[in-house]
Amino acid sequence: MGLFNISCKKATYLVSKKEEGKLNWIESIQLRSHMTICSLCRLFEQQSKFISKHAKHVDTDATLSEPQKIKLIKTLEEIEQ
């Protein structure tokens, strides 16, 4: 890939980096260039912004009951297999 032709994988990485305010000028141009042609990455950026916006309102003091913890662990173990 050329300097301005980046993969969707790199574009999604740059979207996340952009949300943290850490893009340099080359990365910014690369991302803008990619976004003009890739509707899926534009959708990813919209979804990422939505999640970030709503994650700020999550109760950080929330706790899980023991049955919820066990269910979560079981689900994660099933995913790993």
C-alpha positions, -999 to +999 in steps of 0.1 A: +000+000+000+012+035-007+016+064+017-021+074+015-036+040+007-041+024+040-059-008+050-091-009+069-072-025+098-049+005+100-078+029+095-097+015+125-066+017+145-062+054+135-099+061+144-092+048+179-060+068+181-079+099+168-104+096+197-074+099+221-062+130+202-029+113+192-029+115+154+001+131+137-005+151+105+005+122+082-019+098+100-046+124+098-043+127+061-041+089+056-073+085+077-092+113+059-081+098+025-093+064+035-126+076+049-135+092+016-137+058-001-146+034+027-181+034+040-175+005+064-147+025+082-169+055+083-196+033+100-169+020+124-160+056+133-197+065+140-201+034+161-169+041+180-180+076+188-213+064+200-198+038+223-173+064+237-200+089+243-222+065+261-195+047+280-188+080+299-222+075+316-217+040+328-218+034+365-183+025+375-193+014+409-216-014+396-209-049+409-219-083+397-237-109+419-220-143+423-243-160+398-236-132+373-199-136+377-201-174+373-222-170+341-198-144+327-168-167+334-185-196+318-194-176+287-158-163+283-145-199+286-169-210+259-157-183+236-121-193+241-128-228+229 
